[in-house]
Amino acid sequence: MVKTVTFSFSSAEYEGTEATETFTFEELGMDENLDEKALGKEMERIFEAWVWHKLNISSSIYIK
């Protein structure tokens, strides 16, 4: 059976700012056999990148 994950977000502040998209683990380059902790960390990283891309956000941090 093919494993999938669905990412979704919406904004309470900005009406109409929302998205939902489903991916297979293969599309995300994910190993289906990762332990639960490693899987959670990787999903969080991918989800954050997906949201930033959808909102077209860029940022930088400068430390001097």
N, C-alpha and C positions, 0 to 999 in steps of 0.2 A: 504494500500500500504506500502511495506517495504521501509524504508528510508535507503539510502546508502551514503557513503562518499568515495571518491577516493583520496588517497594521492599519490603525485608524486614529484620527485626531479631529477635534473640532475646537473652535474658539468661542468662549462665552462672551468675549469682548468684541469680536468682529464677526457679525452675521455673514454667513455664507463661506466662512473660512473653515473648510473641512475637507477631508480626503479619506478614502478607504481603498486599500489595494491588497490583493492576495498573491503570495509568491510560494513557489515550491522551495524546499530546502536546496534543491539542485540549482535553481535560479539564483539563490543567494550565496551559493558556494559553501553551504553549511554541511558539516558532517552530522548525519542523523544519529550517530552513535556517541556524541558528546555526553558527558555526564550532566546532570541537571544544573549544577552550579556554573559550569563552563558554558552551557547552552544559554542560560539566563544572561550572562555577561555579554556574550556575542550578540544575542538578540537585542539587548539594550543598545549596544554600539550601532548596530545596523538600523534600528528604529530611529535613533537620534539623527543619523545621517539622512535617512529617508525624510523625516520631518523637515530638517533644515533645507533639503533640496526642494521639497514641495512648497515651502514658504519663501524660497529664493533668498535665504539668509546667508550672509557672510560676516565674518568677524575676525578680529585679531586681538592678540594680547601682547602688549609691549611691557617688558620689565627692564628697568634700568638699574 
